[in-house]
Amino acid sequence: MQKNLTELDDRRVEMAGSSETADARTGQKVETKPEVLLDGQSLTIEDVVAVARHGRRVALSPDARGRVLESHQMVQRLVREQSTVYGVTTGFGQLCNVPISAKDARVLQRNLILSHSAGVGPAFEEPVVRAIMLLRANALAKGHSGVSLDIISTLIAMLNAGVHPIIPAKGSVGASGDLAPLAHMVLVMLGEGEATYKGQRLSGHEALKRCDIPPVELGPKEGLALINGTQVMTALGILTTYDGENVLKAADIAAAMTFEALGANPGAFDARVHSLRPHAGQAQCASNLRSLLDGSDLYTTPRTSRVQDPYSLRCVPQVHGACRDAVAFVRRTLTTEMNSATDNPLLFPSDGVVLSGGNFHGEPVAIALDFLGIALAEVASISERRLDKSLNSAFSELPIFLTRSSGLNSGLMLTQYTAAALVNENKVLASPASVDSIPTSAGQEDHVSMGTTAARKACDILTNTQYVVAIELLAAAQALDLRHPDQLGGGTAVAHHLIRNKVATLVEDRVLAPDIEQMFHLVRSGELAERVGEVAPIF
């Protein structure tokens, strides 16, 4: 059953209204912003975040439509000619030598989706699902996959209407693509499976019906093209990388506050030091710290008690900077990946050839996301050490555990226990997934990337790191209150003010979990980095 692309576009416009649209997650009216045009080659991480988290609408570019139509016509010709093409007129994986007749080609594609929907575990959150859908549509828009315009338009219509397939998080080995989770996405396109729509969990059929989106009937190669790709690991990686960049800024802010609270030696951040080891991230972190601390009485007061500070203070630019460089590498890798054709086989209509290759293999993403997890784990590791220095009166010359009534009160003692537990968990999670491979498909797929495991681990490490940095911020604000500085740095003063608007100074013991959650949301939301950056530019 072929649907008219223009008709579906008209439906999307009708659902949105002329000047405002509905947020795909909440259903509330929001101001219309320019659509993200998918052309298979220019999508950015910021575009993905805008669509995944903020309901930005999506459309297929005119140029992409032409390429998609051309490759689809090539598939139809190959079927008519009864050419032997993997996944079009043959079975899949180890069954690649089993011929499939033209009359069974559509059944083959539907059976592929049904049989590959074997994921388990909790479902991905809606922003992740939206990112997955967006990336799959963008990959198909390159015009080398052979799908019809109808397939892409249906995927885009679901995205714009807020129909979000239920996708179990576990089941991908990251080679031959993210087969199982992507199959669960496609189930809803067929009117099968389950989806959420406006906060309700519905059958796929009912969710499409409520949005007046007809289910698709898969043609030759279309099922394979929809699930043969790295979009699940890449989607998770993009959102984690974006948030990882934010937590790096928050970690610089926390380090600057702790630096003031402990009266550390400012020479460690001097630009002349970093010019002699010109790693980009190191120089940027040192610049951020100078900006945050500019104008501070504590920062400019000459030190007499310690010639050199411990590494967790003195080496912040070197450690945070290395983590920044790692995250920058991951961003570059993911930007390339999100604009790549990652299914198999690939069609080249201008050359008249179909080539089987391995672009579905997730190794480039898997290694990058293992690297991301390691980098974020290091941010938490050094943050916890700075926290310990703040709470240890033998080092800080502040009241032990940052309470004036120790003994009767335990102060912030247990916050370091929590941070230590999270850092320990990160160390376990940071063990790379990409070095493991378990052969699948009766040995045909004998090396796999485990990239989606790497992505899920990096996401968990990010959350733990956000909590650890949040705890350091809580302790640093308390320590600064106890020091009664005359003047904080321009950036740290804003951070301290924001923290105190959320959490009161600790005078006597109280339940600390809500305070930690307040700090966590200040970090996770990006509010801290954004507000501080208005006064003290940090990058």
Secondary structure by P-SEA (a helix, b strand, c coil): ccccaaaaaaaaaaaaccccccccccccccccccccccccccccaaaaaaaaccbbbbbbcaaaaaaaaaaaaaaaaaaaaccccccccccccccccccccccaaaaaaaaaaaaacccccccccaaaaaaaaaaaaaaaacccccccaaaaaaaaaaaaaccccccccccccccccccaaaaaaaccccccbbbbcccccccaaaaaaaacbbbbbbcccccccccccaaaaaaaaaaaaaaaaaaaaaaaaaaaaaaaaaccccccccaaaaaacccaaaaaaaaaaaaaacccccccccccccccccccccaaaaaaaaaaaaaaaaaaaaaaaaaccccccccccccccccccccccaaaaaaaaaaaaaaaaaaaaaaaaaaaaaaccccccccccccccccccccccaaaaaaaaaaaaaaaaacccccbbbbccccccccccaaaaaaaaaaaaaaaaaaaaaaaaaaaaaaaaaaccccccaaaaaaaaaaaacccccccccccaaaaaaaaaaaaaaaaaaaaaaccccc
